[in-house]
Structures are given as C-alpha cells and as structure tokens.
Amino acid sequence: MERIGDEIDKRVDAKLGERREPPPAPPARTSSGTATVFMTLGSIALGLGATAIATSLGKNAASQVLMVLLIWVAIAVVNVAHGRRRG
C-alpha cells in the first residue's frame, strides 16, 4: 500500500512540475519596426512617382485612371502581404 502511495505522490509531483514550467517564448519577429516604416514610406514614394509617370504619359483620361488604380492596388497588396507575414 505504501509503494502505491509513493508512486501516486511521484506522479502528482511530476504533473505539478510540468505546470510550473514557464510558458514557451513567443516566436521571434521576422521584421523590425524600422523595416516596416521603410517599407511603408518607400511604397508611398514609389506609388507617387509611378502615379506621376502614368498621368503624364497617358493618352486619355480613362487609361490614366486605370493605370493609377492598378499601381495603388499593387502597392496595397504588397503592403498587406508584408503586414500579414509579420503578423
């Protein structure tokens, strides 16, 4: 009977020891805050430059609007993908 009690005590102590371990560390960030700022500002700068080029070279207003929309949608997709990767 005493051996069974000792075995139960060992198992309880082992289970309590498992619970006392610190939680695992969160995963390391893949990108720093500085990289995100440069990504955001860089994409805005490139978007403004591409918009200026698209509006100055377009032959009609419809093609200019379509090109500007395409540029900014592509920039938004890249920024959203970058943000989710950091996530």
PyMOL Python script that loads the backbone (N, CA, C, O; Angstrom):
from pymol import cmd

cmd.read_pdbstr("""\
ATOM      1  N   MET A   1       0.817  -1.185   0.000  1.00  0.00           N
ATOM      2  CA  MET A   1       0.000   0.000   0.000  1.00  0.00           C
ATOM      3  C   MET A   1       0.867   1.257   0.000  1.00  0.00           C
ATOM      4  O   MET A   1       0.560   2.244  -0.669  1.00  0.00           O
ATOM      5  N   GLU A   2       1.941   1.199   0.755  1.00  0.00           N
ATOM      6  CA  GLU A   2       2.832   2.351   0.855  1.00  0.00           C
ATOM      7  C   GLU A   2       3.517   2.633  -0.488  1.00  0.00           C
ATOM      8  O   GLU A   2       3.707   3.790  -0.862  1.00  0.00           O
ATOM      9  N   ARG A   3       3.885   1.572  -1.205  1.00  0.00           N
ATOM     10  CA  ARG A   3       4.515   1.746  -2.519  1.00  0.00           C
ATOM     11  C   ARG A   3       3.558   2.424  -3.487  1.00  0.00           C
ATOM     12  O   ARG A   3       3.978   3.281  -4.264  1.00  0.00           O
ATOM     13  N   ILE A   4       2.297   2.063  -3.456  1.00  0.00           N
ATOM     14  CA  ILE A   4       1.309   2.679  -4.345  1.00  0.00           C
ATOM     15  C   ILE A   4       1.163   4.160  -4.003  1.00  0.00           C
ATOM     16  O   ILE A   4       1.088   5.002  -4.899  1.00  0.00           O
ATOM     17  N   GLY A   5       1.122   4.477  -2.717  1.00  0.00           N
ATOM     18  CA  GLY A   5       1.039   5.879  -2.302  1.00  0.00           C
ATOM     19  C   GLY A   5       2.240   6.673  -2.757  1.00  0.00           C
ATOM     20  O   GLY A   5       2.107   7.808  -3.213  1.00  0.00           O
ATOM     21  N   ASP A   6       3.425   6.075  -2.633  1.00  0.00           N
ATOM     22  CA  ASP A   6       4.637   6.758  -3.094  1.00  0.00           C
ATOM     23  C   ASP A   6       4.599   6.986  -4.597  1.00  0.00           C
ATOM     24  O   ASP A   6       5.006   8.045  -5.076  1.00  0.00           O
ATOM     25  N   GLU A   7       4.116   6.005  -5.341  1.00  0.00           N
ATOM     26  CA  GLU A   7       4.028   6.126  -6.799  1.00  0.00           C
ATOM     27  C   GLU A   7       3.049   7.240  -7.186  1.00  0.00           C
ATOM     28  O   GLU A   7       3.316   8.016  -8.104  1.00  0.00           O
ATOM     29  N   ILE A   8       1.934   7.312  -6.493  1.00  0.00           N
ATOM     30  CA  ILE A   8       0.954   8.372  -6.767  1.00  0.00           C
ATOM     31  C   ILE A   8       1.565   9.735  -6.455  1.00  0.00           C
ATOM     32  O   ILE A   8       1.396  10.681  -7.223  1.00  0.00           O
ATOM     33  N   ASP A   9       2.270   9.839  -5.338  1.00  0.00           N
ATOM     34  CA  ASP A   9       2.928  11.107  -4.990  1.00  0.00           C
ATOM     35  C   ASP A   9       3.927  11.529  -6.057  1.00  0.00           C
ATOM     36  O   ASP A   9       4.005  12.711  -6.392  1.00  0.00           O
ATOM     37  N   LYS A  10       4.690  10.589  -6.594  1.00  0.00           N
ATOM     38  CA  LYS A  10       5.666  10.898  -7.643  1.00  0.00           C
ATOM     39  C   LYS A  10       4.966  11.431  -8.888  1.00  0.00           C
ATOM     40  O   LYS A  10       5.406  12.406  -9.498  1.00  0.00           O
ATOM     41  N   ARG A  11       3.878  10.779  -9.249  1.00  0.00           N
ATOM     42  CA  ARG A  11       3.146  11.202 -10.454  1.00  0.00           C
ATOM     43  C   ARG A  11       2.529  12.584 -10.269  1.00  0.00           C
ATOM     44  O   ARG A  11       2.558  13.408 -11.183  1.00  0.00           O
ATOM     45  N   VAL A  12       1.969  12.839  -9.081  1.00  0.00           N
ATOM     46  CA  VAL A  12       1.386  14.158  -8.819  1.00  0.00           C
ATOM     47  C   VAL A  12       2.468  15.224  -8.853  1.00  0.00           C
ATOM     48  O   VAL A  12       2.272  16.290  -9.437  1.00  0.00           O
ATOM     49  N   ASP A  13       3.605  14.945  -8.233  1.00  0.00           N
ATOM     50  CA  ASP A  13       4.714  15.901  -8.255  1.00  0.00           C
ATOM     51  C   ASP A  13       5.200  16.160  -9.674  1.00  0.00           C
ATOM     52  O   ASP A  13       5.532  17.290 -10.032  1.00  0.00           O
ATOM     53  N   ALA A  14       5.237  15.102 -10.478  1.00  0.00           N
ATOM     54  CA  ALA A  14       5.672  15.257 -11.871  1.00  0.00           C
ATOM     55  C   ALA A  14       4.690  16.139 -12.632  1.00  0.00           C
ATOM     56  O   ALA A  14       5.106  17.012 -13.394  1.00  0.00           O
ATOM     57  N   LYS A  15       3.403  15.923 -12.436  1.00  0.00           N
ATOM     58  CA  LYS A  15       2.389  16.740 -13.122  1.00  0.00           C
ATOM     59  C   LYS A  15       2.459  18.197 -12.661  1.00  0.00           C
ATOM     60  O   LYS A  15       2.370  19.113 -13.478  1.00  0.00           O
ATOM     61  N   LEU A  16       2.616  18.406 -11.368  1.00  0.00           N
ATOM     62  CA  LEU A  16       2.726  19.774 -10.867  1.00  0.00           C
ATOM     63  C   LEU A  16       3.991  20.449 -11.382  1.00  0.00           C
ATOM     64  O   LEU A  16       3.986  21.651 -11.647  1.00  0.00           O
ATOM     65  N   GLY A  17       5.059  19.700 -11.523  1.00  0.00           N
ATOM     66  CA  GLY A  17       6.305  20.238 -12.070  1.00  0.00           C
ATOM     67  C   GLY A  17       6.132  20.672 -13.505  1.00  0.00           C
ATOM     68  O   GLY A  17       6.717  21.672 -13.923  1.00  0.00           O
ATOM     69  N   GLU A  18       5.336  19.938 -14.273  1.00  0.00           N
ATOM     70  CA  GLU A  18       5.083  20.308 -15.667  1.00  0.00           C
ATOM     71  C   GLU A  18       4.349  21.640 -15.735  1.00  0.00           C
ATOM     72  O   GLU A  18       4.623  22.458 -16.613  1.00  0.00           O
ATOM     73  N   ARG A  19       3.428  21.857 -14.825  1.00  0.00           N
ATOM     74  CA  ARG A  19       2.645  23.084 -14.843  1.00  0.00           C
ATOM     75  C   ARG A  19       3.442  24.292 -14.392  1.00  0.00           C
ATOM     76  O   ARG A  19       3.111  25.422 -14.749  1.00  0.00           O
ATOM     77  N   ARG A  20       4.472  24.069 -13.621  1.00  0.00           N
ATOM     78  CA  ARG A  20       5.269  25.179 -13.104  1.00  0.00           C
ATOM     79  C   ARG A  20       6.314  25.675 -14.085  1.00  0.00           C
ATOM     80  O   ARG A  20       6.939  26.710 -13.854  1.00  0.00           O
ATOM     81  N   GLU A  21       6.507  24.957 -15.168  1.00  0.00           N
ATOM     82  CA  GLU A  21       7.483  25.391 -16.160  1.00  0.00           C
ATOM     83  C   GLU A  21       6.992  26.673 -16.811  1.00  0.00           C
ATOM     84  O   GLU A  21       5.790  26.840 -17.021  1.00  0.00           O
ATOM     85  N   PRO A  22       7.905  27.577 -17.132  1.00  0.00           N
ATOM     86  CA  PRO A  22       7.475  28.825 -17.770  1.00  0.00           C
ATOM     87  C   PRO A  22       6.924  28.542 -19.168  1.00  0.00           C
ATOM     88  O   PRO A  22       7.332  27.579 -19.818  1.00  0.00           O
ATOM     89  N   PRO A  23       5.999  29.381 -19.624  1.00  0.00           N
ATOM     90  CA  PRO A  23       5.457  29.184 -20.972  1.00  0.00           C
ATOM     91  C   PRO A  23       6.548  29.391 -22.016  1.00  0.00           C
ATOM     92  O   PRO A  23       7.513  30.114 -21.767  1.00  0.00           O
ATOM     93  N   PRO A  24       6.407  28.770 -23.172  1.00  0.00           N
ATOM     94  CA  PRO A  24       7.435  28.942 -24.206  1.00  0.00           C
ATOM     95  C   PRO A  24       7.508  30.399 -24.664  1.00  0.00           C
ATOM     96  O   PRO A  24       6.511  31.120 -24.647  1.00  0.00           O
ATOM     97  N   ALA A  25       8.685  30.807 -25.067  1.00  0.00           N
ATOM     98  CA  ALA A  25       8.895  32.176 -25.521  1.00  0.00           C
ATOM     99  C   ALA A  25       8.140  32.405 -26.823  1.00  0.00           C
ATOM    100  O   ALA A  25       8.032  31.494 -27.643  1.00  0.00           O
ATOM    101  N   PRO A  26       7.614  33.618 -27.023  1.00  0.00           N
ATOM    102  CA  PRO A  26       6.928  33.896 -28.288  1.00  0.00           C
ATOM    103  C   PRO A  26       7.920  33.832 -29.447  1.00  0.00           C
ATOM    104  O   PRO A  26       9.115  34.063 -29.262  1.00  0.00           O
ATOM    105  N   PRO A  27       7.423  33.519 -30.635  1.00  0.00           N
ATOM    106  CA  PRO A  27       8.338  33.444 -31.775  1.00  0.00           C
ATOM    107  C   PRO A  27       8.988  34.798 -32.061  1.00  0.00           C
ATOM    108  O   PRO A  27       8.387  35.851 -31.848  1.00  0.00           O
ATOM    109  N   ALA A  28      10.202  34.746 -32.538  1.00  0.00           N
ATOM    110  CA  ALA A  28      10.945  35.970 -32.842  1.00  0.00           C
ATOM    111  C   ALA A  28      10.297  36.697 -34.011  1.00  0.00           C
ATOM    112  O   ALA A  28       9.757  36.082 -34.930  1.00  0.00           O
ATOM    113  N   ARG A  29      10.364  38.001 -33.953  1.00  0.00           N
ATOM    114  CA  ARG A  29       9.821  38.787 -35.058  1.00  0.00           C
ATOM    115  C   ARG A  29      10.666  38.580 -36.297  1.00  0.00           C
ATOM    116  O   ARG A  29      11.890  38.472 -36.224  1.00  0.00           O
ATOM    117  N   THR A  30       9.990  38.526 -37.445  1.00  0.00           N
ATOM    118  CA  THR A  30      10.718  38.344 -38.689  1.00  0.00           C
ATOM    119  C   THR A  30      11.171  39.685 -39.277  1.00  0.00           C
ATOM    120  O   THR A  30      12.037  39.737 -40.149  1.00  0.00           O
ATOM    121  N   SER A  31      10.571  40.751 -38.785  1.00  0.00           N
ATOM    122  CA  SER A  31      10.893  42.050 -39.335  1.00  0.00           C
ATOM    123  C   SER A  31      10.836  43.080 -38.215  1.00  0.00           C
ATOM    124  O   SER A  31       9.995  42.978 -37.322  1.00  0.00           O
ATOM    125  N   SER A  32      11.707  44.052 -38.252  1.00  0.00           N
ATOM    126  CA  SER A  32      11.708  45.062 -37.205  1.00  0.00           C
ATOM    127  C   SER A  32      10.741  46.189 -37.559  1.00  0.00           C
ATOM    128  O   SER A  32      10.259  46.280 -38.688  1.00  0.00           O
ATOM    129  N   GLY A  33      10.472  47.030 -36.592  1.00  0.00           N
ATOM    130  CA  GLY A  33       9.609  48.174 -36.824  1.00  0.00           C
ATOM    131  C   GLY A  33      10.204  49.135 -37.835  1.00  0.00           C
ATOM    132  O   GLY A  33       9.482  49.767 -38.605  1.00  0.00           O
ATOM    133  N   THR A  34      11.536  49.243 -37.829  1.00  0.00           N
ATOM    134  CA  THR A  34      12.207  50.127 -38.784  1.00  0.00           C
ATOM    135  C   THR A  34      11.991  49.647 -40.212  1.00  0.00           C
ATOM    136  O   THR A  34      11.769  50.453 -41.116  1.00  0.00           O
ATOM    137  N   ALA A  35      12.055  48.345 -40.414  1.00  0.00           N
ATOM    138  CA  ALA A  35      11.841  47.800 -41.753  1.00  0.00           C
ATOM    139  C   ALA A  35      10.428  48.091 -42.233  1.00  0.00           C
ATOM    140  O   ALA A  35      10.214  48.368 -43.413  1.00  0.00           O
ATOM    141  N   THR A  36       9.466  48.029 -41.324  1.00  0.00           N
ATOM    142  CA  THR A  36       8.081  48.315 -41.693  1.00  0.00           C
ATOM    143  C   THR A  36       7.908  49.775 -42.081  1.00  0.00           C
ATOM    144  O   THR A  36       7.196  50.085 -43.036  1.00  0.00           O
ATOM    145  N   VAL A  37       8.550  50.668 -41.349  1.00  0.00           N
ATOM    146  CA  VAL A  37       8.468  52.098 -41.675  1.00  0.00           C
ATOM    147  C   VAL A  37       9.078  52.355 -43.048  1.00  0.00           C
ATOM    148  O   VAL A  37       8.499  53.077 -43.859  1.00  0.00           O
ATOM    149  N   PHE A  38      10.246  51.765 -43.311  1.00  0.00           N
ATOM    150  CA  PHE A  38      10.867  51.946 -44.624  1.00  0.00           C
ATOM    151  C   PHE A  38      10.009  51.339 -45.733  1.00  0.00           C
ATOM    152  O   PHE A  38       9.919  51.902 -46.825  1.00  0.00           O
ATOM    153  N   MET A  39       9.390  50.216 -45.464  1.00  0.00           N
ATOM    154  CA  MET A  39       8.518  49.576 -46.458  1.00  0.00           C
ATOM    155  C   MET A  39       7.332  50.487 -46.767  1.00  0.00           C
ATOM    156  O   MET A  39       6.976  50.675 -47.930  1.00  0.00           O
ATOM    157  N   THR A  40       6.733  51.043 -45.738  1.00  0.00           N
ATOM    158  CA  THR A  40       5.566  51.902 -45.929  1.00  0.00           C
ATOM    159  C   THR A  40       5.933  53.188 -46.662  1.00  0.00           C
ATOM    160  O   THR A  40       5.292  53.555 -47.647  1.00  0.00           O
ATOM    161  N   LEU A  41       6.963  53.866 -46.178  1.00  0.00           N
ATOM    162  CA  LEU A  41       7.351  55.125 -46.823  1.00  0.00           C
ATOM    163  C   LEU A  41       7.879  54.907 -48.234  1.00  0.00           C
ATOM    164  O   LEU A  41       7.619  55.703 -49.136  1.00  0.00           O
ATOM    165  N   GLY A  42       8.620  53.826 -48.414  1.00  0.00           N
ATOM    166  CA  GLY A  42       9.138  53.517 -49.747  1.00  0.00           C
ATOM    167  C   GLY A  42       8.037  53.212 -50.741  1.00  0.00           C
ATOM    168  O   GLY A  42       8.094  53.646 -51.891  1.00  0.00           O
ATOM    169  N   SER A  43       7.027  52.461 -50.301  1.00  0.00           N
ATOM    170  CA  SER A  43       5.941  52.129 -51.220  1.00  0.00           C
ATOM    171  C   SER A  43       5.117  53.368 -51.562  1.00  0.00           C
ATOM    172  O   SER A  43       4.638  53.497 -52.689  1.00  0.00           O
ATOM    173  N   ILE A  44       4.947  54.276 -50.611  1.00  0.00           N
ATOM    174  CA  ILE A  44       4.222  55.520 -50.905  1.00  0.00           C
ATOM    175  C   ILE A  44       5.027  56.371 -51.888  1.00  0.00           C
ATOM    176  O   ILE A  44       4.463  56.922 -52.834  1.00  0.00           O
ATOM    177  N   ALA A  45       6.327  56.481 -51.673  1.00  0.00           N
ATOM    178  CA  ALA A  45       7.172  57.266 -52.580  1.00  0.00           C
ATOM    179  C   ALA A  45       7.154  56.683 -53.993  1.00  0.00           C
ATOM    180  O   ALA A  45       7.026  57.415 -54.974  1.00  0.00           O
ATOM    181  N   LEU A  46       7.286  55.357 -54.084  1.00  0.00           N
ATOM    182  CA  LEU A  46       7.239  54.732 -55.408  1.00  0.00           C
ATOM    183  C   LEU A  46       5.863  54.888 -56.052  1.00  0.00           C
ATOM    184  O   LEU A  46       5.750  55.080 -57.263  1.00  0.00           O
ATOM    185  N   GLY A  47       4.825  54.804 -55.231  1.00  0.00           N
ATOM    186  CA  GLY A  47       3.468  54.979 -55.755  1.00  0.00           C
ATOM    187  C   GLY A  47       3.242  56.377 -56.296  1.00  0.00           C
ATOM    188  O   GLY A  47       2.623  56.550 -57.346  1.00  0.00           O
ATOM    189  N   LEU A  48       3.743  57.376 -55.581  1.00  0.00           N
ATOM    190  CA  LEU A  48       3.603  58.751 -56.068  1.00  0.00           C
ATOM    191  C   LEU A  48       4.375  58.963 -57.368  1.00  0.00           C
ATOM    192  O   LEU A  48       3.884  59.605 -58.297  1.00  0.00           O
ATOM    193  N   GLY A  49       5.586  58.416 -57.422  1.00  0.00           N
ATOM    194  CA  GLY A  49       6.373  58.536 -58.657  1.00  0.00           C
ATOM    195  C   GLY A  49       5.717  57.820 -59.824  1.00  0.00           C
ATOM    196  O   GLY A  49       5.658  58.355 -60.931  1.00  0.00           O
ATOM    197  N   ALA A  50       5.227  56.619 -59.582  1.00  0.00           N
ATOM    198  CA  ALA A  50       4.559  55.864 -60.651  1.00  0.00           C
ATOM    199  C   ALA A  50       3.269  56.552 -61.085  1.00  0.00           C
ATOM    200  O   ALA A  50       2.920  56.535 -62.266  1.00  0.00           O
ATOM    201  N   THR A  51       2.569  57.148 -60.144  1.00  0.00           N
ATOM    202  CA  THR A  51       1.342  57.881 -60.481  1.00  0.00           C
ATOM    203  C   THR A  51       1.665  59.096 -61.350  1.00  0.00           C
ATOM    204  O   THR A  51       0.957  59.384 -62.315  1.00  0.00           O
ATOM    205  N   ALA A  52       2.729  59.796 -61.002  1.00  0.00           N
ATOM    206  CA  ALA A  52       3.127  60.958 -61.808  1.00  0.00           C
ATOM    207  C   ALA A  52       3.485  60.541 -63.222  1.00  0.00           C
ATOM    208  O   ALA A  52       3.103  61.209 -64.183  1.00  0.00           O
ATOM    209  N   ILE A  53       4.207  59.456 -63.355  1.00  0.00           N
ATOM    210  CA  ILE A  53       4.580  58.976 -64.691  1.00  0.00           C
ATOM    211  C   ILE A  53       3.358  58.524 -65.476  1.00  0.00           C
ATOM    212  O   ILE A  53       3.215  58.848 -66.655  1.00  0.00           O
ATOM    213  N   ALA A  54       2.470  57.769 -64.815  1.00  0.00           N
ATOM    214  CA  ALA A  54       1.285  57.251 -65.501  1.00  0.00           C
ATOM    215  C   ALA A  54       0.366  58.376 -65.969  1.00  0.00           C
ATOM    216  O   ALA A  54      -0.215  58.288 -67.050  1.00  0.00           O
ATOM    217  N   THR A  55       0.231  59.414 -65.179  1.00  0.00           N
ATOM    218  CA  THR A  55      -0.653  60.511 -65.585  1.00  0.00           C
ATOM    219  C   THR A  55      -0.024  61.413 -66.641  1.00  0.00           C
ATOM    220  O   THR A  55      -0.739  62.061 -67.406  1.00  0.00           O
ATOM    221  N   SER A  56       1.297  61.463 -66.691  1.00  0.00           N
ATOM    222  CA  SER A  56       1.925  62.322 -67.696  1.00  0.00           C
ATOM    223  C   SER A  56       2.058  61.621 -69.050  1.00  0.00           C
ATOM    224  O   SER A  56       2.136  62.291 -70.080  1.00  0.00           O
ATOM    225  N   LEU A  57       2.085  60.298 -69.067  1.00  0.00           N
ATOM    226  CA  LEU A  57       2.275  59.574 -70.317  1.00  0.00           C
ATOM    227  C   LEU A  57       0.986  59.055 -70.941  1.00  0.00           C
ATOM    228  O   LEU A  57       0.980  58.655 -72.105  1.00  0.00           O
ATOM    229  N   GLY A  58      -0.098  59.058 -70.185  1.00  0.00           N
ATOM    230  CA  GLY A  58      -1.357  58.509 -70.703  1.00  0.00           C
ATOM    231  C   GLY A  58      -1.925  59.346 -71.822  1.00  0.00           C
ATOM    232  O   GLY A  58      -1.792  60.570 -71.825  1.00  0.00           O
ATOM    233  N   LYS A  59      -2.566  58.676 -72.787  1.00  0.00           N
ATOM    234  CA  LYS A  59      -3.133  59.380 -73.930  1.00  0.00           C
ATOM    235  C   LYS A  59      -4.546  59.881 -73.639  1.00  0.00           C
ATOM    236  O   LYS A  59      -4.954  60.913 -74.171  1.00  0.00           O
ATOM    237  N   ASN A  60      -5.292  59.169 -72.806  1.00  0.00           N
ATOM    238  CA  ASN A  60      -6.629  59.643 -72.447  1.00  0.00           C
ATOM    239  C   ASN A  60      -6.867  59.432 -70.951  1.00  0.00           C
ATOM    240  O   ASN A  60      -6.128  58.710 -70.281  1.00  0.00           O
ATOM    241  N   ALA A  61      -7.898  60.068 -70.457  1.00  0.00           N
ATOM    242  CA  ALA A  61      -8.171  60.063 -69.019  1.00  0.00           C
ATOM    243  C   ALA A  61      -8.505  58.667 -68.510  1.00  0.00           C
ATOM    244  O   ALA A  61      -8.122  58.318 -67.394  1.00  0.00           O
ATOM    245  N   ALA A  62      -9.203  57.870 -69.292  1.00  0.00           N
ATOM    246  CA  ALA A  62      -9.599  56.530 -68.841  1.00  0.00           C
ATOM    247  C   ALA A  62      -8.376  55.647 -68.623  1.00  0.00           C
ATOM    248  O   ALA A  62      -8.308  54.916 -67.635  1.00  0.00           O
ATOM    249  N   SER A  63      -7.413  55.707 -69.535  1.00  0.00           N
ATOM    250  CA  SER A  63      -6.211  54.884 -69.360  1.00  0.00           C
ATOM    251  C   SER A  63      -5.376  55.368 -68.171  1.00  0.00           C
ATOM    252  O   SER A  63      -4.749  54.564 -67.481  1.00  0.00           O
ATOM    253  N   GLN A  64      -5.370  56.675 -67.938  1.00  0.00           N
ATOM    254  CA  GLN A  64      -4.640  57.213 -66.791  1.00  0.00           C
ATOM    255  C   GLN A  64      -5.258  56.739 -65.473  1.00  0.00           C
ATOM    256  O   GLN A  64      -4.543  56.327 -64.559  1.00  0.00           O
ATOM    257  N   VAL A  65      -6.574  56.798 -65.383  1.00  0.00           N
ATOM    258  CA  VAL A  65      -7.259  56.368 -64.165  1.00  0.00           C
ATOM    259  C   VAL A  65      -7.042  54.876 -63.934  1.00  0.00           C
ATOM    260  O   VAL A  65      -6.777  54.454 -62.808  1.00  0.00           O
ATOM    261  N   LEU A  66      -7.152  54.084 -64.985  1.00  0.00           N
ATOM    262  CA  LEU A  66      -6.948  52.636 -64.869  1.00  0.00           C
ATOM    263  C   LEU A  66      -5.524  52.321 -64.404  1.00  0.00           C
ATOM    264  O   LEU A  66      -5.327  51.463 -63.543  1.00  0.00           O
ATOM    265  N   MET A  67      -4.553  53.001 -64.961  1.00  0.00           N
ATOM    266  CA  MET A  67      -3.164  52.768 -64.585  1.00  0.00           C
ATOM    267  C   MET A  67      -2.898  53.176 -63.139  1.00  0.00           C
ATOM    268  O   MET A  67      -2.202  52.460 -62.418  1.00  0.00           O
ATOM    269  N   VAL A  68      -3.433  54.302 -62.706  1.00  0.00           N
ATOM    270  CA  VAL A  68      -3.252  54.761 -61.328  1.00  0.00           C
ATOM    271  C   VAL A  68      -3.900  53.760 -60.359  1.00  0.00           C
ATOM    272  O   VAL A  68      -3.305  53.419 -59.337  1.00  0.00           O
ATOM    273  N   LEU A  69      -5.096  53.296 -60.671  1.00  0.00           N
ATOM    274  CA  LEU A  69      -5.751  52.287 -59.820  1.00  0.00           C
ATOM    275  C   LEU A  69      -4.927  51.009 -59.747  1.00  0.00           C
ATOM    276  O   LEU A  69      -4.770  50.432 -58.671  1.00  0.00           O
ATOM    277  N   LEU A  70      -4.409  50.572 -60.866  1.00  0.00           N
ATOM    278  CA  LEU A  70      -3.596  49.362 -60.899  1.00  0.00           C
ATOM    279  C   LEU A  70      -2.338  49.527 -60.038  1.00  0.00           C
ATOM    280  O   LEU A  70      -1.963  48.615 -59.302  1.00  0.00           O
ATOM    281  N   ILE A  71      -1.704  50.664 -60.130  1.00  0.00           N
ATOM    282  CA  ILE A  71      -0.493  50.937 -59.338  1.00  0.00           C
ATOM    283  C   ILE A  71      -0.806  50.851 -57.847  1.00  0.00           C
ATOM    284  O   ILE A  71      -0.099  50.168 -57.107  1.00  0.00           O
ATOM    285  N   TRP A  72      -1.860  51.538 -57.398  1.00  0.00           N
ATOM    286  CA  TRP A  72      -2.146  51.590 -55.965  1.00  0.00           C
ATOM    287  C   TRP A  72      -2.704  50.273 -55.436  1.00  0.00           C
ATOM    288  O   TRP A  72      -2.491  49.944 -54.270  1.00  0.00           O
ATOM    289  N   VAL A  73      -3.407  49.522 -56.259  1.00  0.00           N
ATOM    290  CA  VAL A  73      -3.860  48.187 -55.830  1.00  0.00           C
ATOM    291  C   VAL A  73      -2.654  47.273 -55.635  1.00  0.00           C
ATOM    292  O   VAL A  73      -2.596  46.520 -54.662  1.00  0.00           O
ATOM    293  N   ALA A  74      -1.701  47.335 -56.547  1.00  0.00           N
ATOM    294  CA  ALA A  74      -0.494  46.513 -56.411  1.00  0.00           C
ATOM    295  C   ALA A  74       0.280  46.893 -55.146  1.00  0.00           C
ATOM    296  O   ALA A  74       0.773  46.015 -54.438  1.00  0.00           O
ATOM    297  N   ILE A  75       0.388  48.176 -54.860  1.00  0.00           N
ATOM    298  CA  ILE A  75       1.080  48.619 -53.646  1.00  0.00           C
ATOM    299  C   ILE A  75       0.336  48.141 -52.402  1.00  0.00           C
ATOM    300  O   ILE A  75       0.962  47.708 -51.435  1.00  0.00           O
ATOM    301  N   ALA A  76      -0.979  48.216 -52.419  1.00  0.00           N
ATOM    302  CA  ALA A  76      -1.768  47.755 -51.272  1.00  0.00           C
ATOM    303  C   ALA A  76      -1.580  46.258 -51.049  1.00  0.00           C
ATOM    304  O   ALA A  76      -1.449  45.815 -49.908  1.00  0.00           O
ATOM    305  N   VAL A  77      -1.566  45.478 -52.122  1.00  0.00           N
ATOM    306  CA  VAL A  77      -1.375  44.030 -51.992  1.00  0.00           C
ATOM    307  C   VAL A  77      -0.012  43.719 -51.379  1.00  0.00           C
ATOM    308  O   VAL A  77       0.090  42.859 -50.503  1.00  0.00           O
ATOM    309  N   VAL A  78       1.021  44.401 -51.825  1.00  0.00           N
ATOM    310  CA  VAL A  78       2.363  44.170 -51.289  1.00  0.00           C
ATOM    311  C   VAL A  78       2.421  44.537 -49.806  1.00  0.00           C
ATOM    312  O   VAL A  78       3.007  43.800 -49.013  1.00  0.00           O
ATOM    313  N   ASN A  79       1.827  45.660 -49.425  1.00  0.00           N
ATOM    314  CA  ASN A  79       1.857  46.086 -48.023  1.00  0.00           C
ATOM    315  C   ASN A  79       1.033  45.163 -47.128  1.00  0.00           C
ATOM    316  O   ASN A  79       1.437  44.881 -45.999  1.00  0.00           O
ATOM    317  N   VAL A  80      -0.102  44.694 -47.608  1.00  0.00           N
ATOM    318  CA  VAL A  80      -0.913  43.760 -46.820  1.00  0.00           C
ATOM    319  C   VAL A  80      -0.166  42.442 -46.646  1.00  0.00           C
ATOM    320  O   VAL A  80      -0.160  41.873 -45.554  1.00  0.00           O
ATOM    321  N   ALA A  81       0.455  41.960 -47.699  1.00  0.00           N
ATOM    322  CA  ALA A  81       1.235  40.715 -47.605  1.00  0.00           C
ATOM    323  C   ALA A  81       2.383  40.870 -46.608  1.00  0.00           C
ATOM    324  O   ALA A  81       2.661  39.960 -45.828  1.00  0.00           O
ATOM    325  N   HIS A  82       3.036  42.006 -46.639  1.00  0.00           N
ATOM    326  CA  HIS A  82       4.130  42.261 -45.700  1.00  0.00           C
ATOM    327  C   HIS A  82       3.603  42.308 -44.261  1.00  0.00           C
ATOM    328  O   HIS A  82       4.221  41.760 -43.349  1.00  0.00           O
ATOM    329  N   GLY A  83       2.468  42.961 -44.070  1.00  0.00           N
ATOM    330  CA  GLY A  83       1.890  43.046 -42.743  1.00  0.00           C
ATOM    331  C   GLY A  83       1.452  41.693 -42.198  1.00  0.00           C
ATOM    332  O   GLY A  83       1.620  41.426 -41.008  1.00  0.00           O
ATOM    333  N   ARG A  84       0.903  40.847 -43.037  1.00  0.00           N
ATOM    334  CA  ARG A  84       0.481  39.511 -42.598  1.00  0.00           C
ATOM    335  C   ARG A  84       1.681  38.620 -42.282  1.00  0.00           C
ATOM    336  O   ARG A  84       1.626  37.798 -41.368  1.00  0.00           O
ATOM    337  N   ARG A  85       2.748  38.785 -43.028  1.00  0.00           N
ATOM    338  CA  ARG A  85       3.945  37.994 -42.779  1.00  0.00           C
ATOM    339  C   ARG A  85       4.535  38.322 -41.419  1.00  0.00           C
ATOM    340  O   ARG A  85       5.057  37.439 -40.738  1.00  0.00           O
ATOM    341  N   ARG A  86       4.460  39.577 -41.020  1.00  0.00           N
ATOM    342  CA  ARG A  86       4.959  39.983 -39.714  1.00  0.00           C
ATOM    343  C   ARG A  86       4.070  39.430 -38.604  1.00  0.00           C
ATOM    344  O   ARG A  86       4.539  39.028 -37.539  1.00  0.00           O
ATOM    345  N   GLY A  87       2.804  39.424 -38.886  1.00  0.00           N
ATOM    346  CA  GLY A  87       1.796  39.056 -38.007  1.00  0.00           C
ATOM    347  C   GLY A  87       1.826  38.485 -36.812  1.00  0.00           C
ATOM    348  O   GLY A  87       0.777  38.252 -36.212  1.00  0.00           O
TER     349      GLY A  87
END
""", "prot")
cmd.dss("prot")
cmd.show_as("cartoon", "prot")
cmd.util.cbc("prot")
cmd.orient("prot")
